[in-house]
Amino acid sequence: MTAPMHDTSAAETAAVDVAAGVPAKAIEGRSPWRIAWVRLKRDKLALAGGIVVLLLILVAIFAPLIVDLLGHPPNEFHEDQIDPLFGTPKGSWGGINSDFVFGVEPVNGRDVFSRVVYGARVSLLVAFFAAVVAVAVGTVFGIIAGYFGGWIDAIISRVMDILLAFPQLLFIIALVSVVPNSIWGFTGSGVRMGVLIVVIGFFGWPYVGRIVRGQTLSLREREYVEAARSLGAGRGYILFRELLPNLVAPITVYATLMIPTNVLTEAALSFLGAGVKQPTSSWGQMLSAAVNTYESDPMFMIIPGVAIFLTVLAFNLFGDGVRDALDPKGSR
């Protein structure tokens, strides 16, 4: 009968190394975030998506500098680049040349490159802060509903169900359309962007809330929560010192996947005329303006469309990679 095989423990291995004169290596512990980073580095698609996301953020932050170096002011007209007879850009491919790397807009001749760069600032700003609003509100209500249960959970859950069943896009269009151009001293596109952030975030928090509630229902029965409760810890301590740190991973994953959805929502609203107004640049607004000219100048539609596609794809790849890194068992 074959003798059972026994694994050599770390302590025995260290003892053998010391006896042989080899200095024992200290066993280094790794935090969950470090383990997740090691897993994320193995996912090449996720890293590629993260690099694109980082580049997009840098483009949005340094838009004025990039335009000064490679383009022209986004609202500057260049009639000399437009054919006076047909109103289309001179040359082929939408007027692309050494001075206008993405060509010019039909009729008015504005630099497409500059407007795409500034459009990245609008889209990412609205998408990011709307995600922050949704995550903040959803986390608070979700953790309260999951921990307290009872009638509190029932009320919050029914509110979430109502908001999830509400025609979000139609309500946003109706609300944004009646918003005045000046609120509390703020005027122009800043008001529109603020309203978009609040409204998109408001309708997005139930998605986060349901995830946080479900996780909290599971975590509140864990041993460390019972131990904290038996030691006299208050509800606030248990909620924000025991439960919330263990909810960071799923919240982070959902936030990365919510941003591309918000980018598409902002683009759709701008396309329908309920987003930012002229002369502020937006990718959806550029697509809307290209509807009437795509036959004579398809590049004016292709370039902002590709920008939206690459942005959403990069965030989705990065978000999937983060999900697999933080929860490898749940991704199988």
N, C-alpha and C positions, 0 to 999 in steps of 0.2 A: 504494500500500500504506500502510495506516495506521501511523503511527509508534507505537511502544510507549509506554505511559504509565508514568512513574516516580513513585514516592511520594517526597515531600520528607522527608528525614530530620529528626530533631529538632535536630541540630547546624546544618543549613542554615537551618531556621526561626529558630533562635536568632540566627544571624548576620544574617539579614535584619532581625529585630526590633532588634538593636543598631544596625545601619546606619541604620535609620529613626528612631532615637532612642527606641525603646520598650524599656524594661528587660525583659530576658529573665526568664521565670519559671523558678524552680528546679524541676527534675523531682523529685517526691516519691515515694519508693518506698512500697509498701503491703505489710504483712505478710499471710500467708495468713489469719490470724484476722480481720484488718480486712476483707479481701475477703469472707470468709464472713459477717461481720456486715452488710456492704452487701447481699449476696444475701438474708440472712435478713429484713432490713427490707422487702424487696419482697414477701415472702410474708405477706399480711394474715392468713390463717388461722393460720399459725404464730405470728405476733405475738399474735393473740387468745388462742391456747392458752397462750402464755408468760405473758400477763397473768393468766389464770385460775390457772395454776400458782403464780405469785407470790402471788396473793391467798389461795390455799389454804395456802401456807406461812405467811403472816402470820397467818391464822386459827388455824393449829395452834400457832404460837408464842405468840400473845397470847390464847389461849382463855380463861384466867381473867378477863382484863380485859374481853373481849367479853361473857362471860356475866354479869359484874357489871353491865354497862351495859344489856344488852338481854334478859337472861334471869334464871333462877333457878338455884340450886345443882343440879347434874345428878342428885343422889341424894336430893333433897328431895321428899317425897310431898305431893300436893295433893289430898286426898280430896274437898275441896269442889268440885273441877272434875269429879268423876265422878258419874254417875247411880247412886244406890245400888241401884236395881232391876235394871238391865241391866249395870252395870259398864263402861259406855262413857262417853266424854267428853260433857259437856253441850254442847248447841248442835250446830251443823253443822260439817262439814269438820274433824272430829277435835278440836273444842274450840278452834279458832283464834279468838283475840280480841286485844285491845290488850295484855294482859299476857303472853299466850303466843302468840308470832308463828307458831309451827309447831304449835300445839296441845299436847296432853298425851297421855301413854301411857294406854291402857285399864287399868282395874283400880287401878293405883297412882297415876296422875296425875303422873308425873314429866315435867318440861319437855322436849319433843322437841327444841327448838332447842338447848338446852344440851348434850344428849346427842349431837346431830349434830356440834356444834362440838368437843366433846372426842373424839368418834369420829374426826374428821379428824386429831387429834394421834396417835392410836394407829395408824391406817392408814398415814399418811405416814411415821411414825417407823419402823415395821416395814419398809415398802417401801423406804425410802431406805437404811437400814443393811444390809438384806439385799442390795440392789444393790451397796453398797460391798464387802461380803464377797465376793460373786460376782465382781465386777470385779477385786479385788485378787488373789484366788486364781487366777482364770482367766488374768489377764495374766501372772503369774509362770510358771505351768505352760505356757501357750501359747507364750510367747517362748522358754522353754527347749527345748520340743519342736521348735519350728520352726528354731531356730538350730543345735542340736547334731545333730538327726536321728538316724539309726541306731537302736540298741536303746532309747535314751532316748525318742525320738519314738514308737517302737512301744509301749512300756509306757504312756506318758501317753495316747496315742491310744486304746488299748484300755480304759483306765480311764474315759476320757470316754465311750466307746461304751457301756460297762456302765451308767454313771450315767444316760445319756440314755435307755436302754431300761428303766430301773427305774421301777416304779409310784410316782412321787413322792408324789402326794396320799395314797395309802393308807399309805405308810411314815410320812409326817409325822403323820397322824392317830394311827397306832399309837404313835409315839414320844412325841408331846405328851401323849397320854392317860395314859401311865405316868410322866410326869415328876412328881416330888414338888413340893409347894407351897413348899418351902424348900430352897435350894441355896447353900452357902457364905455363909450369913447373910442372903441375899436372900429375901424372901417376897412373896407376892401376885402381882399381874399382871405385875410386873417380871420375875419368873422366866419366866412364859409368853411375854412379849414377847422376852426374850433367846433362849429356845429357838426361837421362830419365826424370828428373825433368822438364827440360826446354821444352822438346818435349811434354810430357803428359800434362803439364800445358798449353802450347800453343794451343793444340787441345781441351782443356777443357774450355777455357774462353768463347767461344760463348754460351755455355749453361747458364753460369752465366750472360753474357751480355744480352741475350734475357729476362731473368727474371727481371733484373734491369731496362732495357729499358721499359718494360711493367709497372712496378711499378712507374717509373718516369713519364710516360705519365699521370698517374692518379694523382700523387702527385703535379705535377706542376700547376694544376688548383685549388689547395686548397686555402682556405682563408689566411692562414698564409704566403704562398708564395706571394700572391698578396699584402698582407700588407707589407712584407719586400721589395717588388719591389717598392711600392708607397712611402716608406720612403727613397728611394734612394740606397738601397743595391745593390752591384755589383753582377755580375754573379757568380764570385768565392764564394762570401759569401752565395748566395742562394744555390749553388751546394753542398758545403761542410759543411755548418752550418745549413741549413734548410732541404735539401732533404736527404743528406747522413745519418744523424742520424735516420731518419725514414725508411731507407733501411737496417738497421743493422739486424733486425729480419729475413727477407727472405734470406739475404745473409748468415747468421749464419746457418739457416736450410739447405740451399743447400750445404754449405761447409761440414756439418756433413754427408750428403748423398753422397758427391763426394769422400770422402776419401776411403770408401770400394770399390768403382768402380776403383779407382787408385790402390788399393791393388791387385785387380784381374788383372788389366792391367800389372802391374809389374810382377806378377807371370806368366802370359801368355808369356810375352816377355822373361823372364828367362827360361821358359820351352822350348821355341823355339830357345834358344841360343843367343838371341839378348839383354839379360840383363847383369847383372854382371857376371864376369868370375871367374873361379876357381883361387885360393882356397877360395875366399869370399863366404860365405854361403848365400843362398837364398831359400825360400820355393819352388818357381817354378823350380829352378835348381835342388833341391832335388827330386821333382816329375819327372823331366826329366831323372835323373839318375836311378830312380826306375823302369822305363818302362821295362828295360831288366831283372829285377830281381824280379818283383812282384810275380811271380809264386812260387819262392823258398823262398822269404822273403817279404810277403805282408805288414809287419809292417813298412818297409822303405817307402812305399807309403802312408799308412794310416795316419801316424803321421803328416807329413807336410800337408797332405790334410785336416785333422781335424783342424790343426792350422789355415789354410786359412778360412775354413768354420766358425769356432768360431769367428774369427776376423771380417769377413764380417757381420755375423749375429749380433754381438754385436753392431757394428757401425750402422747397419740398424735399430735395435730396438731403440737405443739411438736417432738416427736422427728422426725417426717417433715420438718419445716422445717429442722431442724438437719442432717439427713442430706443434703437437697438443697443446703444452703449449703456444707457441707464437701466434698461429692463430687457436683458438678453433672453430671459425665459418667456416673457410675454410676447416677444417678436417672432417666436417660432410658430 
